[in-house]
Amino acid sequence: MNSTSTQETSSSPAMVEMPSPPSGNPLKVVWQLAGAHGVLLAFGIGVGEWVLGPSLAIGKDLRWMWVATLSIILQVVFNGVSARFAAGTGQSFIAAEVGRGARRAKGPVGPSLYLLAALLQIGWPVYVATLAPVLHALWKGTEVAVDAPVNKWIAIGTYAFCMLILVARFGSTTVMTVLKVVNFALVLYIVGFLFSANIAFVPAAQWLKTLSGFFAVGYFGGGSQIDWSLVGAVVGYAGAGGVANVMLASMVRDEGLGMAIRQGAVTVGFGGGGRSLDLRPVPWNEADPEQAGRWRKWVRLIWTYQIIIFGLFSFLAMFLSVNLAAGTLPAGTNMTTVAFGILQARRLAEAVPVLWYLTLLNAFAILFSSQISAVAMLVQMGTELVTAASGGKMEGRRARHVATGILLAYVVASVVILLFGIAQPTLAKLAANTAGVVLGAACFHLYWLEARIGGAVRSPRWVSALLLAGTVVFAGLGGYGLIHSL
């Protein structure tokens, strides 16, 4: 069966030949093919790793960290399938649903729900509200009482900085290009700092104890005292979570993997022509042995990069963050706000004063990489929705204007929210549990789409079964945690 669109058209589009994966300089190939997985990793190393995961492990029990391991494994499955879908059809699965809804419901009803979920999960200024006290403490050189007006203006400045980075060239540039450059440097610092601090401050026995906690499958200790809102938050934010996972397919399309090589990308900026954006599916001849062989190579590359770059390093980031907290903070430390990270910085600084700055710089890298990625993902999703509503294709200059307009509107709206008061820390739990619910729905959505298209693009049955397991785990724990967060 040929890979065809989930859209129903009166005439089938002409087939296009499946391209071969790029070859040559290995570093150049990895930069081209693994960028989307790396950006997702950078977004994922955020509040979950810096605050929520350590809070559950240290405030409750290390053995609860098995839920983070389960979450990351199921996210790897979802991410691999969604990236495979994008490479095999040339469109993200959000766009596939847009095409169907645009004809049947006179508008992108389904994807509009994803946009609403994105606004609820990453649209609120949670990251900058968490980041502001970190920058304030760096500026003062010591732990200080929260100064709301100063924190508010730091947060507003952070949004402005994100916008300037995305449009810095003033000519058109793809969102993915900017994110790869910025996040590569930030992730290098984060992983380097965490490794160094763990080696310097955490004894070997603690490493083994922490590792065993990540594989204590089935532990539900705590009885009636279980903080389900925190458990659900860790499940939702271990790895990436929710809308970020959904947007991987769009980032893979923007990178031009597989059949997406001719589909264009979301560009931003105030000059240049921009790149056209085409969300329509691109069929190819699966019966041709040569093209089928190329497709198998694409599939192997997608799974390799997803497992190693996202899966392994997501686990490593969570493990190192929890291990450092376990080795430097007393058991029972019970905080789920930015104070948890600042307390850790203070403990490390007692041994080596400069670590006050290095630890908080690590927090800055963690939170800022998540914030700029969140802004970019909302711009990408909004641009996709407008393009889909416009017939599935948009000329380069117009697409750039739409994306830049969405970027400006989002930053202005966020600044207005901040002027009326920075988001409360409880929003982090709400956002994380919302991420679980969204990802659970997306797992079932992707399962349904794959069953509909069939052919070589469809994943093996055991992978599809894991998508259904993801539906139960993410929607179940996320929904239960969300109820307990309200």
C-alpha positions as CSV (number, residue, x, y, z in Angstrom):
1,M,0.0,0.0,0.0
2,N,1.3,3.4,-0.9
3,S,1.7,6.0,1.9
4,T,-1.1,8.4,1.3
5,S,-2.6,11.3,3.0
6,T,-5.1,11.1,5.8
7,Q,-6.9,13.7,3.8
8,E,-9.6,12.8,1.4
9,T,-9.2,14.3,-2.0
10,S,-11.0,14.0,-5.2
11,S,-7.8,13.3,-7.1
12,S,-4.6,11.7,-5.7
13,P,-1.5,13.9,-5.8
14,A,1.4,12.8,-8.0
15,M,4.0,10.5,-6.4
16,V,7.4,11.9,-5.5
17,E,10.5,9.8,-5.1
18,M,11.7,9.1,-1.6
19,P,15.1,10.8,-1.2
20,S,18.1,9.1,0.3
21,P,19.4,10.2,3.7
22,P,22.3,12.6,3.5
23,S,25.9,11.2,3.7
24,G,29.3,12.7,4.0
25,N,30.8,14.5,7.0
26,P,29.3,12.7,10.1
27,L,29.1,15.8,12.2
28,K,27.3,17.7,9.4
29,V,24.9,14.8,8.9
30,V,24.1,14.7,12.6
31,W,23.6,18.4,12.7
32,Q,21.1,18.2,9.8
33,L,19.2,15.1,10.9
34,A,19.3,15.2,14.7
35,G,18.5,18.8,15.3
36,A,14.8,18.3,16.1
37,H,15.6,15.6,18.7
38,G,18.2,17.9,20.3
39,V,15.8,20.8,20.5
40,L,13.2,18.6,22.2
41,L,15.9,17.4,24.6
42,A,16.8,21.1,25.4
43,F,13.2,21.9,26.1
44,G,12.8,18.8,28.2
45,I,15.6,19.7,30.5
46,G,13.6,22.2,32.5
47,V,11.4,22.6,35.5
48,G,10.9,18.8,35.7
49,E,14.6,18.1,36.1
50,W,15.5,21.2,38.2
51,V,12.6,21.2,40.6
52,L,9.9,18.6,40.2
53,G,11.9,15.4,39.9
54,P,14.3,16.2,42.8
55,S,11.3,17.4,44.9
56,L,9.6,14.0,44.4
57,A,12.7,12.0,45.1
58,I,14.0,14.0,48.1
59,G,10.8,15.2,49.5
60,K,9.0,11.8,49.2
61,D,11.1,8.8,48.2
62,L,13.8,8.1,45.6
63,R,11.9,5.0,44.6
64,W,9.2,7.1,43.0
65,M,11.6,8.0,40.2
66,W,10.6,4.9,38.3
67,V,7.7,6.9,37.0
68,A,10.2,9.2,35.3
69,T,11.9,6.3,33.7
70,L,8.5,5.0,32.4
71,S,7.6,8.4,31.1
72,I,10.8,8.8,29.2
73,I,10.5,5.4,27.6
74,L,6.9,6.0,26.5
75,Q,7.9,9.4,25.2
76,V,10.7,7.9,23.1
77,V,8.1,5.6,21.5
78,F,5.7,8.4,20.8
79,N,8.4,10.7,19.5
80,G,9.8,8.0,17.2
81,V,6.4,7.2,15.7
82,S,5.5,10.9,15.2
83,A,8.9,11.6,13.6
84,R,8.5,8.5,11.4
85,F,5.0,9.8,10.4
86,A,6.4,13.2,9.4
87,A,9.3,11.7,7.4
88,G,7.0,9.2,5.6
89,T,4.2,11.6,4.7
90,G,5.9,15.0,4.6
91,Q,3.5,16.4,7.2
92,S,3.1,16.5,10.9
93,F,0.2,14.6,12.4
94,I,-1.3,17.9,13.5
95,A,-1.5,19.0,9.9
96,A,-3.0,15.7,8.9
97,E,-5.8,16.3,11.3
98,V,-6.2,19.9,10.1
99,G,-6.7,18.7,6.6
100,R,-9.4,16.3,7.6
101,G,-11.1,18.8,9.9
102,A,-10.9,21.6,7.4
103,R,-13.3,19.7,5.0
104,R,-15.5,18.0,7.5
105,A,-15.9,20.7,10.1
106,K,-15.2,23.8,8.1
107,G,-12.2,24.6,10.3
108,P,-9.3,23.0,12.1
109,V,-11.3,22.0,15.1
110,G,-9.0,19.2,16.4
111,P,-5.7,21.1,16.1
112,S,-7.3,24.2,17.7
113,L,-7.6,22.0,20.8
114,Y,-3.9,21.4,20.6
115,L,-3.3,25.1,20.4
116,L,-5.5,25.7,23.4
117,A,-3.5,23.0,25.2
118,A,-0.3,24.7,24.2
119,L,-1.4,28.0,25.6
120,L,-2.5,26.3,28.9
121,Q,0.7,24.3,29.2
122,I,3.5,26.5,27.9
123,G,1.7,29.8,27.0
124,W,1.7,31.0,30.6
125,P,4.9,32.7,31.8
126,V,5.8,29.8,34.1
127,Y,9.4,29.6,33.0
128,V,10.2,33.3,33.2
129,A,8.5,33.5,36.5
130,T,10.7,30.7,37.8
131,L,13.7,32.2,36.0
132,A,13.4,35.7,37.4
133,P,14.4,34.8,41.0
134,V,17.4,32.9,39.7
135,L,18.7,35.9,37.7
136,H,17.9,38.1,40.7
137,A,20.0,35.9,43.0
138,L,22.8,35.9,40.4
139,W,22.7,39.7,40.2
140,K,22.7,40.2,44.0
141,G,25.3,37.5,44.5
142,T,23.4,36.1,47.4
143,E,20.0,34.7,48.4
144,V,17.6,37.6,48.8
145,A,13.9,38.1,49.6
146,V,11.7,38.0,46.5
147,D,11.5,41.5,45.1
148,A,8.3,41.2,43.0
149,P,8.7,44.4,40.9
150,V,12.3,43.6,40.0
151,N,11.5,39.9,39.3
152,K,8.6,41.1,37.1
153,W,10.9,43.3,34.9
154,I,13.5,40.6,34.7
155,A,10.9,38.2,33.4
156,I,9.7,40.8,30.9
157,G,13.3,41.3,29.8
158,T,13.7,37.6,29.3
159,Y,10.7,37.5,26.9
160,A,12.2,40.4,25.0
161,F,15.5,38.6,24.8
162,C,13.9,35.5,23.4
163,M,12.2,37.5,20.7
164,L,15.4,39.3,19.8
165,I,17.3,36.0,19.4
166,L,14.6,34.6,17.1
167,V,14.7,37.7,14.8
168,A,18.3,38.8,15.4
169,R,19.3,38.5,11.8
170,F,16.5,40.7,10.7
171,G,16.4,38.6,7.5
172,S,14.3,35.5,7.3
173,T,15.7,32.4,9.2
174,T,14.1,29.2,10.2
175,V,13.0,28.8,13.7
176,M,14.8,25.5,13.9
177,T,18.1,27.0,12.9
178,V,17.9,29.5,15.7
179,L,16.9,26.8,18.3
180,K,19.7,24.4,17.3
181,V,22.4,27.0,17.7
182,V,21.1,28.4,21.0
183,N,20.2,25.1,22.6
184,F,23.3,23.3,21.6
185,A,25.4,25.6,23.7
186,L,23.0,25.6,26.7
187,V,22.7,21.8,26.8
188,L,26.5,21.4,26.7
189,Y,26.8,23.6,29.8
190,I,24.0,21.9,31.6
191,V,25.4,18.3,31.1
192,G,28.9,19.5,31.8
193,F,27.9,21.2,35.0
194,L,25.8,18.3,36.3
195,F,28.5,15.7,35.6
196,S,31.2,17.8,37.3
197,A,29.1,18.6,40.3
198,N,27.9,15.0,40.8
199,I,31.5,13.7,40.5
200,A,32.7,16.3,43.0
201,F,30.0,16.1,45.6
202,V,28.1,12.8,45.4
203,P,29.6,9.6,46.9
204,A,29.6,6.4,44.8
205,A,27.1,4.7,47.2
206,Q,24.5,7.5,46.5
207,W,24.9,7.0,42.7
208,L,23.9,3.4,43.1
209,K,21.0,4.2,45.4
210,T,19.7,6.8,43.1
211,L,20.0,4.5,40.1
212,S,18.0,1.8,41.8
213,G,15.3,4.3,42.6
214,F,14.8,4.9,38.8
215,F,14.1,1.2,38.3
216,A,11.9,0.5,41.4
217,V,9.1,-0.4,39.1
218,G,5.7,-0.5,40.8
219,Y,6.6,1.4,44.0
220,F,3.6,3.3,45.4
221,G,4.7,4.0,48.9
222,G,3.2,6.8,50.9
223,G,-0.4,5.5,51.2
224,S,-2.9,8.4,51.7
225,Q,0.0,10.8,51.9
226,I,1.0,10.4,48.2
227,D,1.2,13.7,46.4
228,W,-0.5,12.8,43.2
229,S,-0.2,16.3,41.8
230,L,3.6,16.0,42.1
231,V,3.7,12.4,40.7
232,G,1.6,13.4,37.8
233,A,3.8,16.5,37.2
234,V,7.0,14.4,37.1
235,V,5.3,12.0,34.6
236,G,4.3,15.0,32.5
237,Y,7.6,16.8,32.6
238,A,10.2,14.0,32.7
239,G,11.8,14.1,29.3
240,A,9.8,16.8,27.4
241,G,6.1,16.5,27.9
242,G,2.8,17.3,26.2
243,V,2.9,19.9,23.5
244,A,6.6,19.7,23.1
245,N,6.4,16.0,22.1
246,V,3.5,16.9,19.7
247,M,5.7,19.5,18.1
248,L,8.6,17.1,17.3
249,A,6.8,16.1,14.1
250,S,6.6,19.7,13.0
251,M,10.3,20.2,13.8
252,V,11.2,17.1,11.8
253,R,9.2,18.4,8.9
254,D,11.0,21.8,9.1
255,E,14.3,19.9,9.1
256,G,13.3,18.3,5.8
257,L,13.7,14.6,6.8
258,G,12.4,12.1,4.3
259,M,9.4,13.3,2.2
260,A,9.4,16.6,4.1
261,I,12.5,17.7,2.1
262,R,10.3,19.8,-0.2
263,Q,7.8,21.1,2.3
264,G,9.6,24.2,3.5
265,A,9.8,25.5,7.1
266,V,8.5,28.1,9.5
267,T,10.7,31.3,9.2
268,V,10.7,34.4,11.3
269,G,12.3,37.9,10.8
270,F,11.7,41.3,9.5
271,G,13.3,41.0,6.1
272,G,14.0,38.5,3.3
273,G,11.5,36.4,1.4
274,G,11.1,33.6,3.8
275,R,10.5,29.9,2.9
276,S,7.2,28.6,1.7
277,L,5.4,26.2,3.9
278,D,3.5,23.2,2.5
279,L,1.5,21.0,4.9
280,R,0.0,18.7,2.3
281,P,1.1,15.1,2.2
282,V,3.6,13.8,-0.3
283,P,3.0,10.2,-1.5
284,W,5.7,7.9,-2.7
285,N,6.0,4.5,-4.4
286,E,6.4,1.9,-1.6
287,A,6.5,-0.9,-4.2
288,D,9.8,0.4,-5.6
289,P,12.5,-1.7,-3.8
290,E,15.0,1.2,-4.0
291,Q,12.7,3.7,-2.4
292,A,11.6,1.2,0.2
293,G,15.3,0.6,1.1
294,R,15.8,4.4,1.5
295,W,12.8,4.5,3.7
296,R,14.2,1.8,6.0
297,K,17.4,3.9,6.3
298,W,15.4,6.9,7.3
299,V,13.5,4.9,9.9
300,R,16.8,3.5,11.4
301,L,18.2,7.0,11.6
302,I,15.1,8.4,13.3
303,W,15.0,5.8,16.0
304,T,18.8,5.9,16.6
305,Y,18.8,9.7,17.1
306,Q,15.6,9.6,19.2
307,I,16.8,6.9,21.5
308,I,20.3,8.3,22.0
309,I,19.9,12.0,21.8
310,F,16.5,12.4,23.4
311,G,16.0,9.2,25.4
312,L,19.4,8.6,26.9
313,F,20.2,12.2,27.6
314,S,16.8,12.9,29.0
315,F,17.3,10.1,31.5
316,L,20.8,11.3,32.2
317,A,19.7,14.8,32.9
318,M,17.0,13.7,35.3
319,F,19.3,11.2,37.0
320,L,22.1,13.7,37.5
321,S,19.7,16.4,38.8
322,V,18.1,14.0,41.3
323,N,21.4,12.4,42.3
324,L,23.0,15.8,43.0
325,A,20.0,16.8,45.1
326,A,20.1,13.5,47.0
327,G,23.8,13.9,47.6
328,T,23.7,17.5,48.9
329,L,20.2,18.0,50.5
330,P,18.7,16.2,53.5
331,A,16.0,13.7,52.9
332,G,12.5,15.2,53.4
333,T,13.4,18.6,51.9
334,N,9.9,19.5,50.7
335,M,9.8,22.3,48.2
336,T,8.3,22.4,44.7
337,T,9.2,26.0,43.9
338,V,12.3,27.9,42.7
339,A,13.4,27.9,46.3
340,F,14.4,24.2,45.9
341,G,17.1,25.1,43.3
342,I,18.3,28.1,45.2
343,L,18.7,26.0,48.4
344,Q,20.8,23.6,46.4
345,A,23.0,26.4,45.1
346,R,23.5,27.6,48.7
347,R,24.5,24.1,49.9
348,L,27.1,23.8,47.1
349,A,28.4,27.3,47.7
350,E,29.2,26.4,51.3
351,A,31.9,24.1,50.0
352,V,33.1,26.3,47.0
353,P,31.7,29.9,46.9
354,V,31.9,30.2,43.1
355,L,29.4,27.3,42.8
356,W,26.7,29.8,43.9
357,Y,27.1,31.4,40.4
358,L,27.8,28.2,38.5
359,T,24.8,26.4,40.0
360,L,22.5,29.3,39.2
361,L,23.9,29.6,35.7
362,N,23.0,26.0,35.3
363,A,19.5,26.8,36.4
364,F,19.4,29.7,33.9
365,A,20.5,27.4,31.1
366,I,17.9,24.9,32.0
367,L,15.0,27.4,32.2
368,F,16.0,29.6,29.4
369,S,16.4,26.8,26.9
370,S,12.9,25.7,27.8
371,Q,11.5,29.2,27.6
372,I,12.9,30.0,24.1
373,S,11.8,26.6,22.8
374,A,8.3,27.1,24.2
375,V,8.0,30.5,22.4
376,A,9.3,28.9,19.2
377,M,6.9,26.0,19.4
378,L,3.9,28.2,19.9
379,V,5.0,30.2,16.8
380,Q,5.3,27.0,14.8
381,M,2.0,25.6,15.9
382,G,0.2,28.9,15.2
383,T,1.7,29.2,11.8
384,E,0.8,25.7,10.9
385,L,-2.9,26.3,11.9
386,V,-3.0,29.5,9.8
387,T,-1.4,27.7,6.8
388,A,-3.7,24.8,7.1
389,A,-6.8,27.0,7.2
390,S,-5.4,28.8,4.1
391,G,-5.5,25.6,2.0
392,G,-2.4,23.8,3.3
393,K,0.2,25.9,1.5
394,M,1.5,29.4,2.1
395,E,4.0,31.5,0.1
396,G,7.3,32.3,1.8
397,R,6.9,36.0,2.5
398,R,3.4,35.7,3.8
399,A,4.3,32.7,6.0
400,R,7.2,34.7,7.5
401,H,4.8,37.6,8.2
402,V,2.4,35.3,9.9
403,A,5.0,33.6,12.1
404,T,6.6,36.9,13.1
405,G,3.2,38.4,13.8
406,I,2.4,35.4,16.1
407,L,5.7,35.8,17.8
408,L,5.1,39.5,18.5
409,A,1.5,38.9,19.7
410,Y,2.6,36.2,22.0
411,V,5.4,38.2,23.6
412,V,3.1,41.3,24.0
413,A,0.4,39.1,25.6
414,S,2.9,37.5,28.0
415,V,4.2,40.9,29.0
416,V,0.7,42.1,29.8
417,I,0.1,39.0,32.0
418,L,3.4,39.7,33.8
419,L,2.5,43.3,34.4
420,F,-0.7,42.2,36.2
421,G,1.3,39.7,38.3
422,I,3.9,36.9,37.8
423,A,2.4,33.4,37.6
424,Q,2.2,31.6,40.9
425,P,4.5,28.6,41.4
426,T,1.5,26.3,41.5
427,L,1.2,26.9,37.7
428,A,4.3,24.7,37.2
429,K,2.4,21.7,38.6
430,L,-0.8,22.6,36.6
431,A,1.3,22.9,33.4
432,A,3.1,19.6,34.0
433,N,-0.1,17.7,34.7
434,T,-1.7,19.3,31.7
435,A,1.2,18.1,29.6
436,G,0.5,14.5,30.7
437,V,-3.2,14.8,29.7
438,V,-2.2,16.3,26.3
439,L,0.4,13.7,25.6
440,G,-2.1,10.9,26.5
441,A,-4.6,12.3,24.0
442,A,-1.8,12.7,21.4
443,C,-0.7,9.1,21.8
444,F,-4.2,7.9,20.9
445,H,-4.5,10.4,18.1
446,L,-1.3,9.2,16.5
447,Y,-2.3,5.6,17.0
448,W,-5.6,6.3,15.1
449,L,-3.9,8.1,12.3
450,E,-1.3,5.4,11.8
451,A,-4.1,2.8,11.6
452,R,-5.8,4.8,9.0
453,I,-2.8,5.3,6.6
454,G,-1.3,1.9,6.9
455,G,1.5,0.9,4.5
456,A,5.2,1.3,5.1
457,V,4.7,4.4,7.2
458,R,2.7,2.5,9.8
459,S,4.7,1.3,12.8
460,P,4.9,-2.4,13.9
461,R,1.9,-3.6,16.0
462,W,4.0,-3.8,19.2
463,V,4.9,-0.1,18.8
464,S,1.3,0.8,18.3
465,A,0.5,-1.1,21.5
466,L,3.0,1.0,23.4
467,L,1.2,4.1,22.0
468,L,-2.0,2.9,23.7
469,A,-0.1,2.2,26.9
470,G,1.1,5.8,26.7
471,T,-2.5,6.9,26.4
472,V,-3.4,5.2,29.7
473,V,-0.2,6.3,31.6
474,F,-0.1,9.9,30.5
475,A,-3.8,10.7,30.5
476,G,-4.4,8.6,33.6
477,L,-1.7,10.0,35.9
478,G,-1.8,13.4,34.3
479,G,-5.5,13.7,34.7
480,Y,-5.4,12.4,38.3
481,G,-2.6,14.8,39.2
482,L,-4.4,17.7,37.6
483,I,-7.5,17.0,39.8
484,H,-5.2,17.1,42.8
485,S,-3.5,20.3,41.6
486,L,-6.7,22.3,41.6
